[in-house]
Amino acid sequence: MKPIPRISTRGYYDRKNGKTLSKNSFYLYPKKEFTKLIGSKEITIMIHGLRNDNAGAITKIVLARNRLRKLGYKHPIIGLSYDSNTIGVHLAKYAKRALTAGQTIAIKNGKNLGLFIEYFKESSPNTKVRLMGHSLGSQVILSTLEYLAKNKKNSNVVESVYLFGASITDDIPSSKKYGKILQDIVHKKIVNYYAPTDEVLAWAQREEHVKGPLGLNGAIGNPIKKYRQKLVKPKNHRFANYASVLNSFP
């Protein structure tokens, strides 16, 4: 089986506290597969959530690819693999610490993914780049857009964004700061697939780990024009179940 192309920052951050361990930007695997992407009409990058080691990350990319292929999407699908398998995340007594470390790592990976997008667009300026994020992957995407917004040349550099079970807060699409970033950097649309039945996001809200997750009840306030949301009913929070209720792309 062909290896799954992925942008990796594995080992760049401390999985216990989120501290930076490496100043490297990213690692491409396998490198030759990325060379083949140059000149593509478009690519989609899948960003996984918390509690995923490298094998888990690959599984999520494959899930995304298989679903998008079923929906008739024929363009390359790659992924970001990052240190989201924080230490103690599966144990109740360490849940808060592990989630905080995961959020820190997700925020820092925004720069890594942003640098990749800039690097790739230099070689392939006409390729549309779409981003898909599940759960904590929504934070990586938000931080990526925030990083890209620092340079005016990145206006509309991301074609579209798709969020599933997003753990970022529900005020972001309508906030003055982030609303402008989303509007400026995303060319076409930001689609939020939200589920009031999502048990993990409901728990995160109840325990005050995330105040008003965007993926639970959708956005509050007056979201920007490029934002839209779809109510879905996945069996649970797992990406496999969100993928199964996706019925069109892009």
C-alpha positions in Angstrom: 0.0 0.0 0.0 1.3 3.5 -0.9 2.3 5.6 2.1 -0.1 8.3 3.2 1.4 11.8 2.5 1.6 13.8 5.6 3.1 17.0 7.0 4.5 15.9 10.4 5.6 17.9 13.5 5.8 14.7 15.7 8.4 15.1 18.5 8.5 18.9 18.1 6.5 19.5 21.3 6.5 18.1 24.9 3.4 15.9 25.2 3.2 16.5 29.0 3.2 20.3 29.0 3.2 21.6 25.4 6.7 23.1 25.6 8.5 23.5 22.3 11.3 20.9 21.8 12.3 21.7 18.2 12.6 24.8 16.1 12.0 22.8 12.8 9.0 23.9 10.8 7.7 20.6 9.5 8.8 17.2 8.0 7.2 15.9 4.8 6.7 12.2 4.4 7.3 10.8 1.9 8.9 13.8 0.3 8.5 12.6 -3.3 4.7 12.4 -2.8 4.7 16.2 -2.1 6.7 16.9 -5.2 3.9 15.2 -7.1 1.4 17.6 -5.6 2.9 20.6 -7.3 0.6 21.8 -10.1 -2.5 20.0 -8.7 -5.7 21.8 -9.2 -6.3 21.5 -5.5 -5.4 19.6 -2.3 -7.2 19.0 0.9 -5.4 18.7 4.3 -7.0 16.7 7.1 -6.1 17.7 10.7 -7.0 15.2 13.4 -8.0 15.9 17.0 -6.7 15.0 20.5 -5.6 11.5 21.5 -4.1 10.5 18.1 -0.6 9.0 17.8 1.0 8.9 14.3 -1.0 5.7 13.4 -4.2 7.4 14.6 -3.4 10.4 12.4 -2.9 8.2 9.3 -6.2 6.5 10.1 -8.0 9.9 10.1 -6.4 10.9 6.8 -7.6 7.6 5.2 -11.1 8.0 6.6 -11.3 11.5 5.1 -9.9 10.3 1.8 -12.3 7.3 1.6 -15.3 9.5 2.3 -14.3 12.3 -0.1 -13.7 9.7 -2.8 -17.2 8.3 -2.3 -18.5 11.8 -2.7 -16.7 12.2 -6.0 -13.8 14.3 -4.9 -10.8 13.3 -7.0 -8.0 15.6 -5.8 -5.1 14.7 -3.5 -5.9 14.4 0.3 -3.0 14.7 2.7 -2.8 15.2 6.5 -1.0 17.0 9.3 0.3 14.6 12.0 1.1 16.4 15.3 1.7 15.6 19.0 -1.9 15.5 20.1 -1.5 12.2 22.1 -0.7 14.2 25.2 0.4 12.3 28.3 -2.4 11.2 30.7 -5.2 12.3 28.3 -7.0 9.0 28.8 -7.0 9.3 32.7 -9.6 11.3 34.4 -7.2 12.8 37.0 -4.9 14.1 34.3 -7.6 15.1 31.8 -7.4 18.9 32.4 -3.6 19.0 32.2 -3.5 16.8 29.1 -6.2 18.8 27.4 -4.4 22.1 28.2 -1.1 20.6 26.8 -3.1 19.5 23.7 -4.5 23.0 23.2 -1.1 24.6 23.6 0.4 22.2 21.0 -2.5 22.8 18.6 -2.0 26.6 18.8 1.7 26.2 18.2 1.1 23.9 15.2 -0.8 26.8 13.5 2.6 28.3 12.6 3.9 25.0 11.4 0.9 24.4 9.1 0.9 28.0 8.0 4.6 27.8 7.0 3.8 24.6 5.0 1.0 26.4 3.1 3.3 29.3 2.3 6.0 27.0 1.2 3.7 24.9 -0.9 2.0 27.9 -2.6 5.4 29.3 -3.6 6.0 26.1 -5.6 2.3 25.7 -6.7 0.6 29.1 -6.6 -2.5 28.1 -8.5 -3.3 25.1 -6.3 -6.4 25.6 -4.1 -5.8 24.5 -0.5 -8.7 23.2 1.5 -8.5 22.4 5.3 -10.6 19.9 7.2 -10.3 19.7 11.0 -11.9 17.4 13.6 -12.2 18.4 17.3 -8.9 19.9 18.4 -7.9 20.1 14.7 -10.2 23.1 14.6 -7.8 25.0 16.9 -4.9 24.1 14.6 -6.8 25.5 11.7 -7.8 28.7 13.6 -4.1 29.3 14.6 -3.0 28.5 11.0 -5.3 31.2 9.7 -4.1 33.6 12.4 -0.5 33.0 11.4 -1.3 33.5 7.7 -3.1 36.7 8.4 0.2 38.3 9.6 1.2 38.7 5.9 -1.0 40.6 3.5 0.1 38.4 0.6 -1.9 35.5 2.2 -5.3 37.1 1.5 -7.6 34.3 0.3 -4.7 31.8 0.4 -7.0 29.0 1.9 -9.9 28.1 -0.4 -12.2 26.7 2.2 -12.4 25.3 5.7 -14.5 22.4 7.1 -14.9 21.8 10.8 -16.3 18.7 12.5 -17.0 18.6 16.2 -15.0 21.8 16.6 -13.6 22.5 20.1 -12.9 26.2 19.5 -15.4 28.6 21.0 -18.8 29.5 19.5 -18.1 33.3 19.4 -15.2 33.0 17.0 -17.1 33.3 13.6 -18.7 36.6 14.9 -15.7 38.0 16.9 -14.1 41.2 15.6 -10.6 39.8 15.6 -11.2 36.2 14.4 -14.0 37.1 12.1 -11.7 39.4 10.1 -9.0 36.8 10.0 -11.5 34.2 8.6 -13.0 36.6 6.1 -9.5 37.7 4.9 -7.7 34.4 4.6 -10.4 32.0 3.6 -11.5 32.6 0.0 -14.9 30.8 -0.3 -16.4 29.5 2.9 -16.0 28.1 6.4 -18.5 25.2 7.0 -19.1 24.1 10.6 -20.7 20.7 11.1 -22.1 20.9 14.6 -23.9 18.3 16.7 -25.9 19.1 19.9 -25.7 15.4 20.7 -21.9 15.3 20.7 -21.1 13.8 24.1 -17.4 14.8 24.3 -18.1 18.4 23.5 -21.0 18.4 26.0 -18.6 17.0 28.7 -15.9 19.6 27.8 -18.5 22.4 28.3 -19.9 20.9 31.5 -16.4 20.6 33.0 -15.6 24.1 31.7 -12.7 22.8 29.6 -14.2 24.6 26.6 -16.7 27.5 27.1 -19.3 27.0 24.4 -17.7 24.7 21.8 -18.5 25.8 18.3 -19.2 22.1 17.3 -21.9 21.6 19.9 -24.6 24.2 19.2 -23.1 26.3 16.4 -22.1 29.9 16.3 -23.5 32.8 18.5 -23.8 36.4 17.5 -23.6 37.6 13.9 -21.1 35.4 12.0 -19.2 36.6 9.0 -20.6 36.2 5.5 -18.3 33.4 4.6 -19.4 31.3 7.6 -22.1 28.6 7.3 -23.1 25.7 9.6 -24.9 22.4 9.2 -26.6 20.5 12.0 -25.6 16.8 11.8 -26.3 13.7 14.0 -23.2 11.6 14.2 -23.4 8.5 16.5 -20.7 10.0 18.7 -17.7 12.4 18.7 -15.4 10.1 16.7 -14.2 11.5 13.3 -15.4 8.3 11.6 -19.0 9.2 12.5 -18.7 12.8 11.4 -17.3 11.6 8.1 -20.2 9.3 7.6 -22.7 12.1 7.8 -20.8 14.3 5.4 -23.0 14.3 2.2 -21.2 16.7 -0.1 -17.7 18.1 -0.7 -16.4 20.7 -1.4 
